[in-house]
Amino acid sequence: MSVLDVTGLRKVFGDGHEAIVALDHVDLQVEAGELVALLGPSGSGKSTLLLCISMIVEPTEGRIRVNDQDVFVDGQSRVNVRRYRRENIGFIFQSHNLIPFLNARDNVAIAMELNGVGAREARRRALVLLDYLELGGRAKATPDQLSGGEQQRVAIARALANEPRVLFADEPTASLDTERGFKVMGLLKKIAKERSSAVIAVTHDERMIAGFDTVKRMRDGRFVADGGGAPAHGIEHGGNDETSAEKGK
Amino acid sequence: MDLAIKDVQRHAGKFAATVAGVGLLITIVLIMNGIYRGNTSDGLWLVEHTDVDLWVVERGRGGPFNEPSRVSQELYRSVAAIPGVVQASPFITYTVQRELGGESRQFTIIGYDVLGGLGGPPAVSVGRSIRAARFEVVADKKLGLRVGQQLHLGLRDYSVVGMTSGAVDLGGNPLLYMALPDAQEVLYQQDNEAIRSARVATRRDIEAQGYSEQEAQRLLPVAGAGDTHTVAAILVRLAPGQNAEEVKRGVEDRLFLSAFTTAEQRELLLKGRLSKMTAVLGLFRILLVIVSVVIMALIVYVLTMEKIRAIATLKLIGAANFVIVRMILEQSLVLAVVAFVMAYALVSMTYDRFPRTLVFETFDTVVTFGVIFLGGIVASLLAIWRALRVPPGLALGGG
C-alpha cells in the first residue's frame, strides 16, 4: 500500500498569458520505507512538488493521499495543514535551518512539543534520537557550535521527531562536502529501512543517490521518465540521455 | 518550551544592551513623573505648610505668589480686629540671588513675626526656631548651611539657628526664614547713593507742587520716601468653626483688601504659575511614553526580523500561529517589564541627588507600569503581523 499517493497534481502560478505551469499532472506513489530521488535542473518543479505535497503551497488541481487519508482533493484541502505537516511529514533542508537560539536537543524536542508531547518527555526522546544519529555528546551545543554535518544530523533528528510517514529532504547534501554528503545520504537510507519512513530526496548531485529505490527526473513540471533504483555506486555523470541515468531496467 | 526565554538566554548580551537602552528611556519617563509631581509639590509647599486660614493681600491682587502684593504692615492690626479673626500677622516673601559660601545661590526669604506670629517654618529638623527678635535665621538644608554658621546678607551677619528639610518656594528654591524687620531690611536696603537719589527725586516732586525747598525738606519723611514698612500679605488664623467666607467678606468690605482662603490660594497657584509648567511636563510625559513604545516596537520588530527564517522553519514543522505570537509577545513584555524594573531601581537609587524635588506617587508608578506593559503589547503587534505573514516555504527555498 502506498504511504504517499499523488495523482494528476498540477500547480499553475499566475493566470492568463502569464501563467506558469510549475507542475503538470504529476503522478507519484511511494511505499513505506521507499527511497525516492528527485533529480532535475533548477526550476524543473522538484521543490514545488515537495511544497505542494506538504501543503505549503496549495496545488491547483489533483489529488494527494497520505497514509490512506485524503489531503487534497478536487482543488480543496481536506486537512488542517499545520497539523498534517506536524504529524505526517519531516523536513530536512539544504541549509539545515536549525533554530539558532536552541541547542541540538531543544531543536529536536521543539518539533515534538509542537505535536503535543510534554516538555520532559520531548527532551528525553530527543536525546534518544540524537544518540541514534551519534550526536548524544553534542546535545547541548548550539547550531553555531556544530559542524555542517552535525547540523544536518540534528536536522534529520528533528525531522524524525514525530515519526513521520514521509520524510522530505530538499538538497540535503548541497552544503556538505562529498564525504559528509555520502554519510547523510547513508543515514537517510538507514532511516528508511529501519523506521519504514518513505524518503523523498531532491538533489542535483547524482553521485548521492546510490542505493535509492526510485529515481524520478523532472523537467518543466513533469516526470520525464520513471526509473527504478539507482546503481549501487551512484549514476555516472555526463550522459545526455536522461533515462540512462536511471536504474537500467 | 519557552522560545522567547530561550532566545533571550541565547542572546543575553544583546538583550541586556536593549533592556539598558529601553530602561534608560523609561527612567526618563519616571523622572518626568517625579518632576511633574515635584513641580506641584514644590509650588504648593509654602501654601500648604503655612498654617493659616486666610491670605490677605493688596486689593485686586492674585495673592502674594502669583503677582507682587504690597500692603502696609500695620494693617495686620486692622485685620485682627475683624470679627472671627483669632490672629493676624504680617508676612513677606521674595526671591533673591546672593553669594552664599562663595557661590551665587537663588533662594527665597520669608519674613514673619518671629515673636509668636504666623508664617514661620512648620518644623525645624535641626537646631531650634528663631527666638531673638533680630539677626537669627532658619535655613533649609538645601542651602548647604550649618547650624551655628554666620550668614552675611546685605550689611549684616545672621546666625543660622535651625534647619528645615524640604522647605521650598514655587520654583523649588530653598527657603530662608528670618524676622520681618530683617527681611524688610535685606529687601529694601539701598546704598547711600541710591537713598540720596530717591530723596532728591521725592523732594523735587514736592517742590513741583509749589512748596519751597525748606518745606519740601521738612515734608520728606511724611512723603514716605524710602518707606520699608510694607509686607506682601497679612496671614490670618480664624476662630474654630468660623466661616472663612464671612471673614473674607469682612476684610474685603471694611479694609479694601483682597483675601483668599488657603484652598483658593492653592487653586490660584495651580491655575496660575504652576499651570503652564504642569501642562508642559504632562505633555513631555506623554511624548516620552509614545517615544518609548515606538522604540520598543522598532526593537521588537528588528529582533523578530532577525528570527524570520527560524519563524518560517517553525511554521514549516507545524507550529501554530499561537506559538509564534506568544514568542514575540512574551519577548516584548519581558523587555518592557525588565526595562521598567531597571528604570525603577535606577530612579530609586538616584532621585535624591536630583537638583529638583522629585515626588513619586504609587499611582503614577503603577499607571506608568501599566502603560509600558500595554506599550509592550502594542510594540509587538507590527512584528507579530509581519511574522504571521511569513510563508513557511521561506525555510525551503525554490527549485
Interface residues (C-beta under 8 A of the other chain):
Chain A: S42 G43 S44 K46 S47 T48 L50 L51 S54 I56 V57 R82 R83 R85 R86 E87 F91 F93 Q94 S95 N97 L98 I99 P100 F101 L102 D106 A109 I110 A111 E113 L114 N115 A119 A122 T142 R158 D170 E171 V202
Chain B: M1 L3 K6 D7 Q9 R10 H11 K307 R309 A310 T313 L314 K315 L316 I317 G318 A319 A320 V323 P391 P392 G393 A395 L396 G397 G398 G399
